Amino acid sequence: MRATRQQGWWVTLLMASAVAGCSRGAPGPAELFLDSVVGAVATSGKPDLWVSSVVGPSSATPGSASFVTVTACNQGAGRVDSEVKLYLSGDSSLSSEDFVVGRAPTGLLHPKQCATLHVQARVPAQGSEGLWYLGAVIDSEDTVSEVSETNNGRVGNRVAIGSGAELVVARVRAPASLSPSARFETEVEVCNEGTESASADVEVYVSEDPVLTAEDVKVGTGSAGLLREGQCRTLKIPSLEGAPRGQWYVAAWVDRAEAVPELVEGNNTQVGARTVVDDGPDFTVVSVSGPAALPSGSSEPVSFTATVCNQGNVAAAAQVEAYLSTDSVLTAADVRVGGATVETLAPGKCAPVRIEGPASVSPGLWYLTAWVDRENAVAERVEGNNTRFGNRVPAGSAPDLVVAEVSGPVSVAVAQPVRATATVCNQGTSASPESAVAFFLSLDASITAVDTLLGSTQVPELEAGACAPVELTGLAQVAEGSWYVGAAVDADHRVVELSESNNARAGHVLGVGEGADLYVSELVAPEYLSDVQTFTGQVTVCNQGTRASQGEARVSLFLSADAAITASDRLIGDVSLAPLGMGECTTVTVVGSEKLPAGTWYLGAIADVEGREPELLKDNNIRVGGSVAVGSTLAMLHGPANGRQGPALVASRVTHP
């Protein structure tokens, strides 16, 4: 059906390309909104709903159903329930004339929290063929009073609807520099995102600009072979000849001749990074090492070792310098220790170079760095690869307290005890006195003093390099929802340290409230199948929540060309789950509803993909298994369909904290 109302959310999102996704429990990025809106969030006490991301399948057939993953967030101050609607739009601007293809409740969204929803979308059987944008809108009826009503929609990926192949080049990789006339190899990943299988040729080109056209220079050709729907394959295509001198973009073009009927014909190219083709040296620092600690406030000499390589095709000498930097950005303003000459290096050769000099720096933590040919005295093929960072080392005599790890339970009822543990270490250069560590519950992964305090406990004296376990039990005096368990040592800065910025750490997400929490603990399936066998796998699902589950959920198995399992991947079977008590697990058998396509695929399981079961946490329901090879012979076991190496399929058993 079509949307019938036009509300304030029907806008084009100008900042869509800048959005960073957030998971449940993560903060919505307030920097995406105007200062006036951000200020209103802080003062109004109202919720502010928005859609962080929309990800769905790249292709579908008319009348089919598939899942779209939507991340819905509340970056405001109040708690709220709402609904997300899915749309198919002919352009990147959602409007009231677009197709409504699905909807789902968000569940209760707490302030600064997000929920990942797997929303079933059903493609209209008539009038839907073509290329569409997937979009999602939260609170489309404007039933929730919000800080802003203009940020509730988001446009996601495009989806091609119809029957046919859809060939794309996913990735192109070539050497960063080459000698003139030297032959080279290009790595190209080709995928079929369509609804039918196809074979096609792939051509490699060099182009003066990042726009590939038929006038560019073809340097190699390969065959992708038969690609099933959803399958990827990585090819290594040798060049027939070397590229001419200059700076060239290496690009790939699949099915340039348009021999394969596709759902979309204008997306068959991909341009990779730029390659420099010329004669000359090319210096790079491959490693840098130095003292484990630095003297503070003195001119005592220190010694660095930088290993410099020449990956060009002309021998040359250069100057290499050692620096100390307080951050991971090296500039000429950082503390220079000294320099040394790199004797003439033949092409492909490396040499360790010793650099000595005074290190007069203030107490703190410093990066050891090296910079070859800083002044660009040598004409190189590539000038942007001349620096290298080494270890971060302390300067001066002082402790440096850090929280190495922090953990707690996975679920707890409101106002019930939370037993949290942490390991506190002194990574400084001298012993630390007794200190205190505070435990917090936080809505985001940034642990600060404004978070909810669970309590504090003492940390004993620690020698340099020593660690101590600590624990504390406090009450979860917070609202229902998802909370990070965090800890901060010496939060009041009573101990003078080498660094005061590394004292806090966030652990895992804790579900607070009354509810179930389903997760997949184990997935067992065959390592290979013949192309006439039906798939059968076993999935173990557990409830780690504070209440029994209601028995509304199903566990679903998906097949994917990569290890990122989503609800948009190919569904191969599902089964209902019986009610599970607190801490109870069940193992179910899932039988595939159809034969699997030939190739090597990743397998994954998702519990309650439709969101029918009320849960404390929804972002821990996915488990990635290993790979399953499908074919008529064992030759199909050579590797994953996309060329990436994957583990043999018997997924590891999960031990939850």
C-alpha positions in Angstrom: 0.0 0.0 0.0 1.0 3.7 -0.2 1.4 6.2 2.6 -1.7 8.4 2.9 -0.5 11.2 5.2 2.1 13.9 4.8 3.9 14.8 8.0 6.8 16.9 9.1 9.3 14.1 8.6 9.0 14.1 4.8 12.4 15.7 4.2 15.6 14.9 2.4 18.3 14.2 5.0 21.2 16.4 4.0 23.6 14.8 6.5 23.0 11.2 5.6 26.5 10.5 4.4 28.0 11.7 7.7 26.0 9.5 10.0 27.8 7.0 12.2 25.6 4.1 13.3 25.0 3.3 16.9 24.0 0.1 18.7 21.6 -0.3 21.5 23.2 1.4 24.5 25.4 3.6 22.3 24.7 7.4 22.2 23.1 9.0 19.2 25.7 11.3 17.7 24.4 14.7 18.7 27.0 16.4 16.5 24.8 15.7 13.5 22.2 18.2 14.6 22.1 21.9 14.9 23.2 23.5 18.1 19.7 24.8 18.8 18.4 21.2 18.5 21.1 19.8 20.8 20.4 22.5 23.4 16.7 21.7 23.2 17.4 18.0 23.9 19.2 19.0 27.1 16.5 21.4 28.3 13.1 20.1 27.0 13.0 16.7 28.7 11.4 15.4 25.5 12.5 12.4 23.5 14.1 12.9 20.0 13.6 9.9 17.7 15.7 9.3 14.6 16.8 6.4 12.3 20.6 5.8 12.5 20.9 3.3 9.6 18.8 1.3 7.1 20.4 -1.8 5.5 18.5 -4.3 3.3 19.1 -6.7 0.4 20.6 -5.4 -2.8 18.0 -7.3 -4.9 14.6 -8.9 -4.6 11.9 -10.4 -6.8 8.4 -8.9 -7.0 6.1 -10.3 -4.3 9.0 -11.6 -2.2 9.6 -10.9 1.5 13.0 -10.2 3.1 14.3 -8.6 6.2 15.7 -5.0 6.5 17.9 -4.0 9.4 16.9 -0.7 10.9 18.7 1.0 13.8 16.2 3.3 15.6 17.5 5.7 18.3 16.3 8.1 20.9 18.8 10.9 21.5 16.4 12.9 23.6 15.7 12.9 27.3 12.5 10.9 27.7 11.6 7.3 27.3 9.2 6.3 24.5 7.7 3.5 22.5 7.3 4.0 18.8 7.0 2.3 15.4 9.3 2.2 12.3 7.9 2.0 8.8 9.8 0.8 5.7 9.4 2.4 2.3 10.5 1.9 -1.3 11.2 5.2 -3.0 12.1 6.0 -6.6 14.6 8.6 -5.4 16.6 9.5 -2.3 13.9 11.8 -0.9 11.1 10.0 1.0 7.6 11.2 0.3 4.0 10.3 1.1 3.7 8.8 -2.4 6.3 6.0 -1.7 5.4 2.4 -1.1 5.0 1.2 2.5 6.5 -2.3 2.6 6.8 -3.1 6.3 6.6 -1.9 9.8 7.7 -2.9 13.3 7.5 -1.6 16.9 10.7 -0.2 18.4 10.1 -1.3 21.9 10.9 1.0 24.7 13.7 3.4 23.8 15.5 5.0 26.7 17.4 8.3 26.5 20.6 8.0 24.4 19.8 4.4 23.4 19.3 2.6 20.1 17.5 -0.6 19.1 18.4 -2.7 16.1 15.3 -4.0 14.4 14.9 -6.7 11.8 11.8 -5.5 9.9 10.2 -7.8 7.4 9.6 -6.0 4.1 7.2 -7.4 1.4 7.8 -6.2 -2.1 4.6 -5.4 -4.1 3.9 -8.1 -6.7 2.9 -5.5 -9.3 4.6 -2.3 -10.4 7.7 -2.8 -8.4 10.3 -3.8 -10.9 13.2 -1.4 -11.2 15.8 0.3 -9.0 14.5 1.6 -5.7 15.8 3.2 -2.5 15.0 1.6 0.9 14.0 4.1 3.5 12.7 4.0 7.1 10.7 6.5 9.1 10.2 6.4 12.9 7.0 7.9 14.3 5.6 8.7 10.9 2.2 9.7 12.4 3.8 12.3 14.7 2.2 10.7 17.7 5.3 11.4 19.9 6.0 15.0 21.0 9.7 15.4 20.2 12.5 18.0 20.3 12.7 17.8 16.5 10.1 16.4 14.0 12.4 16.8 10.9 15.0 14.1 11.6 12.8 11.0 11.7 13.6 9.5 8.3 16.6 7.9 6.6 17.3 6.6 3.2 19.4 3.4 3.0 20.8 1.4 0.2 19.3 0.9 -3.2 17.6 -2.4 -4.1 17.1 -3.8 -7.6 13.7 -5.6 -8.0 13.2 -8.1 -10.7 14.5 -11.4 -12.1 18.1 -11.3 -13.3 21.7 -11.1 -12.3 23.3 -8.0 -10.8 27.1 -8.0 -11.2 29.2 -5.5 -9.3 32.9 -5.0 -8.5 33.2 -4.8 -4.8 36.9 -4.1 -4.4 40.0 -3.4 -6.5 43.6 -3.6 -5.2 46.9 -3.0 -7.0 50.5 -2.1 -6.0 51.0 1.4 -4.8 54.0 1.9 -7.1 55.4 0.2 -10.2 58.4 0.4 -12.5 57.6 1.5 -16.1 56.7 -1.4 -18.3 56.6 -3.8 -15.3 53.8 -6.2 -15.4 51.6 -6.4 -12.3 48.7 -8.2 -10.7 45.4 -6.7 -9.7 43.1 -8.3 -7.1 39.4 -7.8 -8.0 36.4 -9.0 -6.0 33.3 -9.5 -8.1 29.8 -10.2 -6.7 26.4 -11.1 -8.0 23.9 -9.2 -6.0 21.0 -10.3 -8.3 18.3 -12.9 -8.2 19.7 -15.2 -10.9 23.1 -16.9 -11.6 25.5 -15.5 -14.2 29.0 -15.7 -15.7 31.0 -12.8 -16.9 34.4 -11.5 -17.8 36.3 -8.8 -15.8 38.6 -6.3 -17.4 41.3 -4.2 -15.6 42.0 -0.7 -16.7 44.3 2.2 -15.9 42.8 5.7 -15.9 44.2 9.2 -15.4 41.2 10.1 -13.3 38.8 8.3 -11.0 36.1 8.1 -13.7 36.4 4.9 -15.7 35.4 5.1 -19.4 35.8 3.0 -22.5 38.6 5.3 -23.6 40.9 4.3 -20.7 43.7 1.7 -21.2 42.8 -1.9 -20.7 45.7 -3.9 -19.2 44.2 -7.3 -18.3 41.2 -9.6 -18.5 39.9 -12.4 -16.3 36.8 -14.6 -15.9 34.6 -14.5 -12.8 33.2 -17.9 -13.6 29.6 -18.8 -12.6 28.4 -16.6 -9.7 25.3 -17.8 -7.9 22.9 -15.2 -6.5 24.6 -13.5 -3.5 28.0 -15.1 -4.3 31.4 -13.3 -4.5 34.7 -14.3 -5.9 38.2 -12.8 -5.7 40.3 -12.9 -8.9 43.9 -12.1 -9.4 44.3 -10.7 -12.9 47.8 -10.3 -14.4 48.4 -7.4 -16.7 49.2 -8.1 -20.3 51.7 -5.2 -20.3 53.0 -2.6 -18.0 51.4 0.8 -17.5 53.0 3.9 -18.9 54.7 6.5 -16.7 52.5 8.6 -14.6 50.0 8.4 -11.8 47.1 6.0 -12.7 44.0 4.8 -11.1 43.6 1.1 -11.4 40.0 0.1 -12.1 37.9 -3.0 -13.0 34.9 -3.4 -15.2 32.7 -6.5 -15.1 30.6 -7.4 -18.1 31.7 -4.4 -20.1 30.2 -5.9 -23.3 26.8 -6.2 -21.5 26.5 -9.8 -22.5 24.6 -10.6 -19.3 21.1 -9.2 -18.8 21.2 -7.4 -15.5 18.7 -5.7 -13.2 20.9 -2.6 -13.4 23.5 -1.9 -16.0 25.2 1.3 -14.7 27.0 -0.1 -11.7 29.6 -2.5 -13.2 32.8 -0.6 -12.5 35.0 0.1 -9.5 38.0 2.4 -9.3 40.7 1.6 -6.9 43.5 3.6 -5.4 46.1 5.5 -7.4 49.3 3.7 -8.5 52.5 5.6 -9.3 54.4 4.3 -12.4 57.9 5.8 -12.6 61.6 5.3 -12.0 62.9 6.3 -8.6 63.5 5.2 -5.0 60.6 4.9 -2.6 61.7 5.0 1.1 59.5 3.7 3.9 60.2 3.0 7.6 58.9 -0.5 8.4 59.8 -0.5 12.1 61.1 1.8 14.9 62.2 0.8 18.4 63.8 2.5 21.3 64.1 2.6 25.1 61.3 1.1 27.3 61.3 4.4 29.3 62.6 7.9 28.7 64.5 10.2 31.1 62.5 13.2 32.1 63.7 16.8 32.1 67.3 16.0 31.2 69.4 15.8 28.1 70.5 12.2 28.6 71.0 10.6 25.2 68.7 7.8 24.0 69.1 5.4 21.1 66.5 4.5 18.4 66.7 1.9 15.7 64.7 2.5 12.5 64.5 -0.1 9.8 64.3 1.7 6.4 63.4 0.0 3.1 63.6 1.1 -0.5 60.6 -0.3 -2.3 61.4 1.7 -5.5 63.5 0.6 -8.5 66.4 3.0 -8.2 69.2 2.9 -5.5 69.5 6.0 -3.3 70.5 7.3 0.1 68.5 9.4 2.5 68.4 10.9 6.0 66.2 9.4 8.7 65.2 11.2 11.9 63.8 10.1 15.3 61.1 12.0 17.0 59.0 11.8 20.2 55.3 12.7 19.9 52.5 12.9 22.5 50.0 11.8 19.9 49.7 9.6 16.8 50.2 12.5 14.4 53.8 13.2 13.5 54.8 16.7 12.6 58.0 18.7 12.4 56.9 20.5 15.7 57.3 17.3 17.7 60.5 16.6 19.7 63.4 15.8 17.5 65.9 13.3 19.0 68.4 13.1 16.2 69.1 12.0 12.7 71.3 9.5 10.8 72.2 8.8 7.2 70.7 5.8 5.4 73.5 4.5 3.2 72.6 3.8 -0.4 69.9 1.2 -0.5 69.4 -0.9 -3.6 65.8 -1.5 -4.8 64.0 -4.0 -2.5 66.6 -3.8 0.2 66.3 -2.7 3.9 68.7 -1.6 6.5 68.5 -0.9 10.3 69.8 2.6 11.2 70.8 3.6 14.7 69.8 7.1 15.7 71.1 8.7 18.9 70.3 12.0 20.6 69.1 13.8 23.7 65.5 13.3 24.9 64.5 16.3 26.9 60.8 15.8 27.5 58.3 16.4 30.2 56.8 13.5 32.3 54.1 11.6 30.4 53.6 9.1 27.6 55.4 9.5 24.3 55.3 7.7 21.0 58.7 6.6 19.4 58.6 7.7 15.8 60.8 7.8 12.7 60.7 9.9 9.6 62.8 9.2 6.5 63.5 12.0 4.0 61.5 14.6 6.0 62.7 17.5 3.9 61.9 15.7 0.6 65.5 15.9 -0.5 65.1 12.7 -2.5 62.7 12.6 -5.4 60.6 9.5 -4.6 57.9 7.6 -6.5 55.6 8.0 -3.4 56.1 10.8 -0.9 53.3 10.0 1.6 54.7 6.8 3.2 57.8 8.1 5.0 56.8 7.9 8.7 56.3 5.1 11.2 55.1 5.0 14.8 56.5 2.6 17.4 55.7 1.9 21.0 54.3 4.4 23.5 56.7 4.7 26.4 56.7 6.7 29.7 59.0 9.6 30.5 59.9 10.3 34.1 59.3 8.5 37.4 55.7 8.2 38.3 52.9 5.6 38.4 50.3 5.2 35.6 47.1 3.6 36.8 44.7 1.9 34.2 41.7 -0.3 34.3 42.8 -3.3 32.3 39.4 -5.0 32.3 36.0 -4.7 33.8 33.0 -7.0 33.9 29.7 -7.7 35.6 26.6 -9.8 35.1 24.8 -9.9 31.8 21.4 -9.1 33.2 19.8 -7.8 36.5 16.5 -6.5 37.7 16.1 -2.9 38.7 17.5 -2.0 42.1 19.0 -5.5 42.5 22.6 -6.2 43.4 25.3 -5.9 40.7 28.6 -7.7 41.4 31.3 -5.9 39.3 34.9 -6.9 39.0 37.9 -5.1 37.5 41.7 -5.5 37.1 43.7 -2.4 37.9 47.3 -2.1 36.7 50.2 0.3 37.2 51.9 0.6 33.9 54.1 3.5 35.1 57.8 3.6 36.1 57.4 3.8 39.9 55.1 2.4 42.6 51.6 3.8 43.2 50.2 4.5 46.6 46.8 3.2 47.7 44.0 4.5 45.4 40.3 4.0 44.8 38.4 2.6 41.8 34.8 3.6 41.2 32.3 1.4 39.3 29.6 3.0 37.2 26.6 2.2 35.0 26.6 4.3 31.9 24.3 4.8 28.9 27.3 4.9 26.6 30.8 3.6 26.4 32.3 6.9 27.7 32.7 6.5 31.5 32.6 9.8 33.3 31.7 11.1 36.8 28.2 12.0 35.7 27.3 8.3 35.1 25.4 6.4 37.8 27.8 5.3 40.6 27.6 1.7 41.8 30.2 2.3 44.4 33.9 2.6 45.1 36.6 0.3 46.6 40.2 0.5 47.5 43.1 -0.5 45.3 46.3 -1.6 47.2 49.7 -0.2 46.5 51.1 -1.4 43.2 54.6 -1.7 42.1 55.5 -0.7 38.6 54.1 -3.3 36.2 51.9 -5.0 38.9 48.1 -5.5 38.7 45.4 -6.2 41.3 41.9 -7.6 41.0 39.1 -5.7 42.8 35.4 -6.2 43.1 32.3 -4.4 44.4 28.6 -5.1 44.8 26.2 -2.2 44.3 22.6 -1.7 43.4 21.3 -1.1 39.9 19.5 2.1 40.7 18.8 2.9 37.1 15.9 2.7 34.7 15.2 -0.4 32.6 17.3 -0.7 29.5 20.9 -1.4 28.4 23.8 0.0 30.4 27.6 -0.3 30.1 29.4 -1.6 33.2 32.5 0.7 33.6 35.2 1.5 36.1 37.5 4.5 36.7 40.6 4.3 38.9 41.8 7.5 40.7 38.9 9.4 39.3 39.6 12.3 41.7 43.2 12.5 40.5 44.8 12.2 44.0 47.7 10.2 42.5 50.2 12.1 40.3 50.5 10.0 37.2 52.3 9.9 33.9 49.0 10.2 32.2 45.6 11.3 33.6 43.6 10.5 30.5 43.6 6.7 30.6 42.0 5.8 33.9 38.5 4.7 32.8 37.3 1.7 30.8 33.9 0.5 29.7 33.0 -3.2 29.8 30.1 -5.1 28.3 26.5 -4.1 28.1 24.2 -5.1 31.0 20.5 -5.6 30.5 18.5 -4.0 33.4 14.9 -4.9 33.9 12.4 -7.7 33.9 12.7 -9.7 30.7 14.3 -12.5 28.8 17.5 -12.2 26.9 18.1 -14.8 24.1 21.4 -15.5 22.5 22.8 -18.3 20.2 25.5 -20.2 22.1 26.3 -22.9 19.5 25.8 -23.6 15.9 26.7 -27.1 14.4 26.3 -28.0 10.8 28.1 -30.1 8.1 31.3 -28.8 6.7 30.2 -29.7 3.2 27.1 -30.9 1.3 26.5 -32.2 -2.2 24.3 -30.1 -4.3 21.4 -32.5 -4.0 21.4 -32.8 -0.2 19.1 -30.8 2.1 20.8 -28.8 4.8 20.3 -29.8 8.4 21.9 -27.9 11.3 21.6 -27.7 15.1 21.4 -24.5 17.0 21.6 -24.0 20.8 19.7 -20.9 22.1 19.9 -19.8 25.8 18.1 -17.3 27.9 20.4 -15.2 30.1 17.7 -12.7 31.1 15.9 -12.1 34.4 12.6 -13.7 33.3 11.5 -16.7 31.4 10.9 -16.2 27.7 7.3 -16.3 26.4 7.9 -18.8 23.5 7.1 -16.3 20.8 10.5 -16.4 19.1 12.0 -18.4 16.3 15.7 -19.1 15.5 16.6 -18.6 11.9 19.6 -19.8 9.8 21.1 -17.6 7.1 23.6 -18.1 4.3 26.0 -15.3 3.4 28.8 -14.6 1.0 30.8 -13.0 3.9 31.1 -13.3 7.6 28.8 -10.4 8.4 25.5 -12.2 9.0 22.5 -10.0 8.7 18.8 -10.6 8.4 19.1 -9.5 4.7 21.1 -12.6 3.9 19.5 -15.7 2.4 17.1 -17.4 4.8 17.5 -21.2 4.6 15.3 -22.3 7.5 13.9 -21.5 10.9 12.2 -23.2 13.8 10.1 -22.1 16.8 11.6 -21.9 20.3 9.8 -23.2 23.3 9.7 -21.0 26.5 13.0 -20.9 28.2 13.5 -20.3 31.9 16.2 -18.1 33.4 19.6 -19.7 32.5 18.0 -22.4 30.4 19.2 -23.5 27.0 17.6 -25.6 24.2 19.0 -27.2 21.1 16.8 -27.3 18.1 17.3 -28.9 14.6 16.8 -26.6 11.6 16.1 -28.2 8.2 16.6 -26.1 5.1 13.5 -25.5 3.0 15.4 -25.7 -0.3 18.7 -27.0 -1.8 21.6 -24.7 -1.2 23.4 -23.1 -4.2 26.9 -24.4 -5.1 29.9 -22.6 -3.6 31.3 -22.0 -0.2 29.3 -19.9 2.1 29.2 -18.5 5.7 26.5 -19.7 8.0 24.9 -17.7 10.8 22.0 -17.9 13.2 19.7 -15.1 14.5 17.4 -15.6 17.4 14.0 -13.8 17.3 14.8 -12.1 14.0 11.2 -10.7 13.9 11.4 -9.2 17.4 8.4 -11.0 18.8 10.0 -11.8 22.1 10.3 -8.9 24.6 14.0 -8.9 25.6 16.3 -6.9 27.7 18.9 -6.7 24.8 18.3 -7.2 21.1 21.8 -6.7 19.8 23.2 -10.0 21.0 21.0 -12.3 19.0 23.3 -13.1 16.1 26.0 -15.8 16.0 28.3 -16.3 13.0 29.3 -19.9 12.4 31.9 -21.1 9.9 31.8 -22.0 6.2 29.8 -24.7 4.5 30.9 -25.9 1.0 28.2 -27.0 -1.4 29.0 -28.9 -4.6 29.1 -32.3 -6.3 32.8 -33.0 -5.4 35.2 -32.2 -2.7 36.8 -29.6 -5.0 34.2 -27.2 -3.7 36.1 -27.1 -0.4 39.0 -24.9 -1.7 37.7 -21.7 -0.1 34.8 -19.3 0.6 32.9 -18.1 -2.4 34.2 -14.6 -1.9 37.8 -15.7 -1.7 38.2 -14.8 2.0 39.6 -17.4 4.3 37.1 -18.8 6.8 37.1 -21.3 9.6 35.8 -24.9 9.2 32.2 -25.0 10.3 31.8 -26.1 13.8 31.2 -22.9 15.6 32.9 -22.4 18.9 30.9 -22.8 22.0 30.2 -19.5 23.7 31.0 -18.9 27.4 29.1 -15.8 28.4 30.4 -13.5 31.1 
